[in-house]
Amino acid sequence: MITIEYNPLHSKPNNLSSLQQQIYNALEKSTTRYVYPTIKELKFELKLREKIIHAAKRMFESDAVFSSFQDSSFNSTYWRKTSNGYLLKPNQLPSTAIEDVFINSNKYGFECVTSIVLIYYKAVLDSIHKNYFNELFRPLLVWNHHFDKDLGMVTFSGYDSIPGDVVYFYNPDYETPIWMGENAVYLGEGQYFGHGIGIGTKEEMIEALNTLRKKEAKKSAYLLQQVTRLNFHYLSQFEK
């Protein structure tokens, strides 16, 4: 359910793309109450969620490979490898470095959590002023759960199936730790993207993880009842 200052919204905002309409419908049909101070902020969330989905699809189409930290790679023009992740070089802009992940993707290799963080950064970059982006996200350290606090990533219990959300498929009988599970962007219409697996349905994601279990495994992978989202409210103040 969508409310504007706790008053139900009875009509859909104007000029929404087809994907934004799909996201709006999911929010409206949800049993969770989504409260926005203004319609402008609601539209910002719709746009940012749309950008998350677009960035996820670009990641899927890219040449970035799936790899552990030991075997990982980032373009050395922009990034320096440290013991905690890849640190942006001080003479480089965060916006340029994030764009490079999608432009020169063949120079990158990372695991699924890092892919989510990079997708989020790309979506935010496409949704707010570039100058704000460079101010908010410098210095920039990327790997696994290392991300800037201004990104506002929050994980909580529950699952609303809102396109643009990030979910986690847990694989309890994994063979190697890197396949303990798969973080995936919900693309809408029952489709998910997870780096290293690709795009598929819930059942296809689980089936793929089940092929990566230890011998004589008995526990199937499954979708956890949790969801990860950005702080849309905070980021909306920097909108283009």
Secondary structure, DSSP 8 states (H G I E B T S, - for coil): -EEETTEE--S--SS--HHHHHHHHHHHHSSS-EEESSHHHHHHHHHHHHHHHHHHHHHHHS--EE--STT-B--TTTEEE-SSSEEE-TTS-HHHHHHHHHHSGGG-EE-HHHHHHHHHHHHHHTTB-HHHHHHHT-S-EEBTTB--GGG--EEEE-----TT-EEEEE-TTBSSGGGSEEEEEEEETTEEEETTTEEE-HHHHHHHHHTTB-TT-----EE-SEEEE--HHHHGGGB-
